[in-house]
Amino acid sequence: MASNGSAGLTCPPPMKATSNGVFQGDDPLHFALPLAILQICIVVAVTRGLAYLLRPLRQPRVVAEIIGGVLLGPSALGRNKTYLQAIFPPKSITVLDTLANLGLLFFLFLAGLEIDPKAIRQTGKKALAIAVVGISLPFALGIGSSFVLRATISKGVDFTAFLVFMGVALSITAFPVLARILAEMKLLTTEIGRLAMSAAAVNDVAAWVLLALAIALSGSNQSPLISLWVLLSGFVFVICAILVVPPIFKWMAQRCHEGEPIDEIYVCATLTAVLAAGFITDTIGIHAMFGAFVIGVLVPKEGPFAGSLVEKVEDLVSGLFLPLYFVSSGLKTNVATIQGVQSWGLLVLVIFTACFGKIFGTVMVSLLCKVPVREALALGFLMNTKGLVELIVLNIGKDRKVLNDQTFAIMVLMALFTTFITTPLVTAVYKPAKRARMADYKYKTIERKNTNSQLRILSCFHSARNIPSIINLLEASRGTKKREGLCVYAMHLKELSERSSAILMVHKARRNGLPFWNKGQRSNSDNVVVAFEAYQQLSRVSIRPMTEISSVSNMHEDICATAESKRAAIIILPFHKHQRLDGTLETTRNDFRGVNKRVLEHAPCSVGILVDRGLGGATHIAASNVSYFITVLYFGGRDDREALAYGARMAEHPGIRLVVIRFLVEPEIVGEISTINIDHNSGSKVGSVDEEFLAEFKHTIAKDNSITYEEKVVGNEAQTVGVIREIGRCNLFLVGRSPGGEVALALNRRSECPELGPVGSLLISPDFSTQASVLVVQQYNGQVPLNLASEMEEVSPDNDTEST
């Protein structure tokens, strides 16, 4: 009986896949599929919740996933044996590990896609020196610390394999995690960012080679000949893959065209190749993930093929399966095994050794390469970043009995600590020198004395939905009589996320600075940029497409910095709501509203927010077919003058008719419309400026039949709204954000969107029936804007004359 009990304890019966349900007496937690589903749900909820909590600290998601894995394991929640037996019973671990390793396999394929072999071959001597010393010194110190660990808590483990595993674990720099930290901190385009990325890419490849060596040495067979065969076979696999794989993928990539869906057979063939490569390397005796990583590195990065593969795979893998690997690691981590002064002393020793080796080695070689002290320190902290690859090394060491429970727990805490401190330390040490403010450029507004000068517009858009109306607005803005014409910077705003595709976008454009210019071959530009390039071919407008990638919280910094560096007169932003089929406005993303508000606060020039109701329809209208009625509602003040100046420029287009309606207050009731205090826009000085501006405007348009000027006398808010409602055919309203005068102040009571001002809010309100788009304009007020480009390289003005 004892024997049977013992056998039952060591070999639990396999779990059936699905249950018959609780109504038939089955407990779903005793069956593989429902239990796996519950495990995935719990893991995703915990890791995403922690990621949200750690976001204010600007920590990469991998930190939250490591902490989540440890919390779900025996170190925290797992201390409750009932929970551990119910949610993570021993008989479910095989299924959990299989799913986790399958997710790991494809994630490392994605990690390989992030590495460009051509870029590694072009690594400069400075980055190469940093990489070599950044690996060598920590590797040597790791071997040194392994003697201490082996003499204390790791007695009896395989000597050679333990030395190599410790060396590899301490010398790794996590390339994907480093890329995300640099992108989040806007350091990718700085010199320190370039050095860190180049050195980390070399380090990553070297780490995989060393890991293959460690795996080969850690086999159960003690014969060195077996380890040699494993290494040679792995080498032969890599050589064969280099010779066979790239031509096949290049052939596939040539048949994938920008803007067209990729044939399913190519995606299926690639994913099958990843699995096959994993099977081969696992058969050799190296982990299956090694083969997947090699395939990812060898996929050509040019064209849309690599990006499409990432989009097909990344969300499922990164969102659902990869977190399972962290919980699988967390279930093996028991912080309670670190007991006593000796164990905690060894933890401090390992952390100190890991940090000292990476930081000191990187700083010393950086200083020898004449890198400034602060930048050298920041490089040292950045190169000390650990992550997923570190956990992979530790887990393989644990599975192969090279690392015991206590050593494994110490190493996991070391990886967590070193990654956690990276962002705060770099932020504290490295404060990039503030970019010298450009000499104030002349034209920061559309209203100007020399109306023949070139107008520069920075037009922003979030998706293809915004493009037709923006192009039609730009067509209307051409000012066909102007000698110097129109120059447009079309900026595609993309959010930087934890997704691999976001980092791939960053890598593709990293050399060209932030924001990223779409230069080079047409195949490298995304399909939304193609629309602007086509418009440029059909018009005399100079358009420079660009892509800006940053987190939503600081997207406004890049927009404002670009407007300043490109000497834009106005920034045009899309409203955060889009029109539905029934004509109502629906919120696209509420955080885009925050971007617009911050741009309005910090912009170095005028700003326009476009409420798009299909200006010109869903397609670009040719210049000869343009037929728009544009209405300017003029109350007075700086912003209204800017709106009118923009309207006057638009009226030069032969297909546009402009109607200007000026609102005046009945003399006998001035001061009785509103009890709201009147600001400086309504003062006598501004009033005289308005009169001068309008007098000049009326003189200019005296012989222009395309412009109609009307004055409406109103006595109260209701009459003002009534006049606006009576406006007939109109395609676009041009209004100021902060109009002057008592009439506008009375309207301010109904302002639901402060960024649009009282008149703009009225025109988009549900009870105001119109199909016209609305452009709300805020004129640059002459104050010195905040310098928001401190972490961006200055773009030479000479670039403005460059064609894309």
Disulfide bonds with the S-S distance in Angstrom:
none
